[in-house]
Each structure stands twice: as structure tokens, then as C-alpha cells.
């Protein structure tokens, strides 16, 4: 007689878990003040619909592609 397989408990830190669903994509408008983790404070000067935003950080202009994980609206 064989034993039924033991129930394995779910480990939340398992590398085999599906990644969490991404949240809604932030919407930016021209003129919005933003902060970036790497470049600092800036102002949005261009928007490509759900693709990227162009931001003026005073010393440089950067095109930030979506999703905007390091960019927050102020």
C-alpha cells in the first residue's frame, strides 16, 4: 500500500510564482512636474501615447520609456 503524496505548502517567495500584474500605467501631460530616481526633478515637454515621455531635467533632456517605474508626478 502506498501513501498519498503529502500536500506541499505554498511559499510566497518561490521563484516559480507568477509575477504580480502590473498596475495601471501613469498618464503624463505636457507641463507636468516630475521626479526621477536617477535624474532628479524635471518637467514633461513631450508625450508619446503610452510609449514614452520626454522630460527636461534642466541639465539634460531624457526620453523615459514606459512603464514609468522610476518616474513620479509631483
Secondary structure as GFF3:
##gff-version 3
##sequence-region A 1 74
A	DSSP	beta_strand	33	36	.	.	.	ID=ss1
A	DSSP	beta_strand	40	48	.	.	.	ID=ss2
A	DSSP	beta_strand	52	56	.	.	.	ID=ss3
A	DSSP	beta_strand	61	65	.	.	.	ID=ss4
A	DSSP	beta_strand	71	73	.	.	.	ID=ss5
###
